[in-house]
C-alpha cells in the first residue's frame, strides 16, 4: 500500500498488524486446516515472498509447523499466546518510552563480560 510522500518523509506510517501477526491470526482463525504460502498470502492480502519470510521466522520460533508446502499453527497454543503477550508488552513499553536507543544502550552497557562468557585458564 503506497503512502503519501509527506508520511514517508515524517516517518508517520499507517499502523497496523505486521505480517507475522497477520499470519498467526489467520492460522489461528482457521485452525484445523493447513495452507500453502500462497493461500495464506491471499487470505491476508500480502505478497507471497513477504509471507514466506514471516513463516520461516515463525517456524524458527516454533510458532508454526511445516510439511511439504503446507503450514499450520503449532500444537502448543500456549506458546503462541505467550509470544503474543510478550510482543504486546514490548510494543506498549516502546510507546511509553520510545523504545531502546542502540547507541544509548551501548554507552550504558557494562564493558565486562558475564561470568559465563569468561575464559578460564585452568588455574581456577
C-alpha contacts under 8 A as a table, 3 or more apart, distances in Angstrom:
res1	aa1	res2	aa2	distance
3	X	7	X	6.35
3	X	8	X	6.62
3	X	13	X	7.31
4	X	7	X	5.31
4	X	8	X	6.41
5	X	8	X	4.85
5	X	9	X	6.04
6	X	9	X	5.16
6	X	10	X	6.13
7	X	10	X	5.22
7	X	11	X	5.76
7	X	12	X	4.92
7	X	13	X	5.86
8	X	11	X	5.15
8	X	12	X	6.65
8	X	13	X	6.79
9	X	12	X	7.87
17	X	21	X	5.94
17	X	22	X	6.19
18	X	21	X	5.43
18	X	22	X	6.28
19	X	22	X	4.93
19	X	23	X	6.06
19	X	46	X	7.70
19	X	50	X	7.51
19	X	51	X	6.75
19	X	54	X	6.47
20	X	23	X	5.03
20	X	24	X	6.18
20	X	51	X	7.64
20	X	54	X	5.12
20	X	55	X	7.17
20	X	58	X	7.13
21	X	24	X	5.21
21	X	25	X	6.06
22	X	25	X	5.10
22	X	26	X	6.02
22	X	44	X	6.56
23	X	26	X	5.11
23	X	27	X	6.14
23	X	40	X	7.00
23	X	44	X	7.25
23	X	51	X	7.44
23	X	54	X	7.61
23	X	55	X	7.60
24	X	27	X	5.18
24	X	28	X	5.93
24	X	73	X	7.13
25	X	28	X	5.07
25	X	29	X	5.96
26	X	29	X	5.16
26	X	30	X	6.17
26	X	40	X	7.42
26	X	43	X	7.38
26	X	44	X	7.17
27	X	30	X	5.05
27	X	31	X	5.85
27	X	72	X	6.28
27	X	73	X	5.79
28	X	31	X	5.11
28	X	73	X	6.58
30	X	33	X	6.13
31	X	34	X	7.96
31	X	72	X	7.60
31	X	73	X	7.22
33	X	72	X	7.00
34	X	70	X	5.62
34	X	71	X	5.35
34	X	72	X	5.02
35	X	38	X	7.98
35	X	39	X	5.86
35	X	40	X	6.27
35	X	69	X	7.96
35	X	70	X	5.03
35	X	71	X	5.26
35	X	72	X	6.73
36	X	39	X	5.14
36	X	40	X	6.32
36	X	69	X	5.58
36	X	70	X	4.61
36	X	71	X	6.10
37	X	40	X	5.21
37	X	41	X	6.12
37	X	48	X	6.25
37	X	51	X	6.60
37	X	52	X	6.30
37	X	69	X	7.30
37	X	70	X	7.16
37	X	71	X	7.28
38	X	41	X	4.94
38	X	42	X	6.11
38	X	48	X	5.51
39	X	42	X	5.13
39	X	43	X	6.04
40	X	43	X	4.89
40	X	44	X	6.23
40	X	48	X	7.94
40	X	51	X	7.40
41	X	44	X	5.40
41	X	45	X	5.62
41	X	46	X	4.95
41	X	47	X	5.84
41	X	48	X	5.15
41	X	51	X	5.98
42	X	45	X	4.93
42	X	46	X	6.57
42	X	47	X	7.95
42	X	48	X	7.96
46	X	50	X	6.96
46	X	51	X	6.86
47	X	50	X	5.31
47	X	51	X	6.35
48	X	51	X	4.99
48	X	52	X	6.07
49	X	52	X	4.91
49	X	53	X	6.35
50	X	53	X	5.26
50	X	54	X	6.39
51	X	54	X	5.02
51	X	55	X	6.02
52	X	55	X	5.07
52	X	56	X	6.13
53	X	56	X	5.19
53	X	57	X	6.33
54	X	57	X	5.22
54	X	58	X	6.07
55	X	58	X	5.00
55	X	59	X	6.01
55	X	64	X	7.28
56	X	59	X	5.12
56	X	60	X	6.33
57	X	60	X	5.08
57	X	61	X	6.50
58	X	61	X	5.11
58	X	62	X	6.32
58	X	63	X	5.26
58	X	64	X	5.87
59	X	62	X	4.86
59	X	63	X	5.66
59	X	64	X	4.99
59	X	65	X	6.20
59	X	66	X	7.66
60	X	63	X	7.69
61	X	64	X	7.94
62	X	65	X	7.22
62	X	74	X	6.83
63	X	73	X	6.30
63	X	74	X	5.23
63	X	76	X	7.80
63	X	79	X	7.02
63	X	80	X	5.91
64	X	71	X	6.84
64	X	72	X	5.64
64	X	73	X	4.33
64	X	74	X	4.56
65	X	71	X	5.71
65	X	72	X	5.34
65	X	73	X	6.01
65	X	74	X	5.56
66	X	69	X	7.15
66	X	70	X	5.73
66	X	71	X	4.61
66	X	72	X	6.59
67	X	70	X	5.39
67	X	71	X	6.63
73	X	77	X	7.99
74	X	77	X	6.59
74	X	80	X	7.78
76	X	79	X	5.43
76	X	80	X	6.90
77	X	80	X	5.01
77	X	81	X	6.18
78	X	81	X	4.94
78	X	82	X	6.04
79	X	82	X	5.08
79	X	83	X	6.15
80	X	83	X	5.14
80	X	84	X	6.18
81	X	84	X	5.11
81	X	85	X	6.13
82	X	85	X	5.05
82	X	86	X	6.17
83	X	86	X	5.16
83	X	87	X	6.15
84	X	87	X	5.02
84	X	88	X	6.10
85	X	88	X	5.11
85	X	89	X	6.14
86	X	89	X	5.19
86	X	90	X	6.08
87	X	90	X	5.15
87	X	91	X	6.17
88	X	91	X	5.18
88	X	92	X	6.19
89	X	92	X	5.10
89	X	93	X	6.16
90	X	93	X	5.16
90	X	94	X	6.09
91	X	94	X	5.06
91	X	95	X	6.21
92	X	95	X	5.14
92	X	96	X	6.29
93	X	96	X	5.02
93	X	97	X	6.22
93	X	98	X	7.73
93	X	99	X	6.91
94	X	97	X	5.39
94	X	98	X	4.82
94	X	99	X	3.97
94	X	100	X	7.50
95	X	98	X	5.34
95	X	99	X	6.91
96	X	99	X	7.81
100	X	104	X	7.70
100	X	105	X	6.92
101	X	104	X	5.26
101	X	105	X	6.07
102	X	105	X	4.95
102	X	106	X	6.15
103	X	106	X	5.17
103	X	107	X	6.24
104	X	107	X	5.08
104	X	108	X	6.21
105	X	108	X	5.21
105	X	109	X	5.84
106	X	109	X	5.24
110	X	113	X	7.93
113	X	117	X	6.06
113	X	118	X	6.32
114	X	117	X	5.35
114	X	118	X	6.68
115	X	118	X	5.31
120	X	123	X	7.62
120	X	124	X	6.92
121	X	124	X	6.73
